[in-house]
Amino acid sequence: MPWTREDVYLVAERASQLSRQGRYRESAILLEGLVAVAPADSYCRNALARVYLALGLPDRALDLYTGTLDAEAREVRTEALLQLNRRDEAVKELHWLATYSPGPRFRRLRILAESSFPAPSSNFG
């Protein structure tokens, strides 16, 4: 029997509670299962990527977004690239975000990028 949207969000809420408690490994386990049963659900994918970042696994977060064009996904992708010190790719993502999603998370990522790469890398919007 397939999972309903309600089933997915009940488990996602529990994963969110675990994450807020700092229990990232347990949250990741639940979210990995949700991504497996509902691969198109962007909420679960984004939540899992954030948990991977909290666990210090930016490469796993990045893998979740290969080929993704959603603004929230690209914000998480940019943060993962910054944590992996993949400057050129991060700069490309920041340029995209400056055009399509210049909100508060973008500004935080721009500051993070500028502090990570103290070179004339500004001009992100």
Secondary structure, DSSP 8 states (H G I E B T S, - for coil): ----HHHHHHHHHHHHHHHHTT-HHHHHHHHHHHHHH-TT-HHHHHHHHHHHHHTT-HHHHHHTTTT---HHHHHHHHHHHHHTT-HHHHHHHHHHHHHH--SHHHHHHHHHHHHHS-SS-----
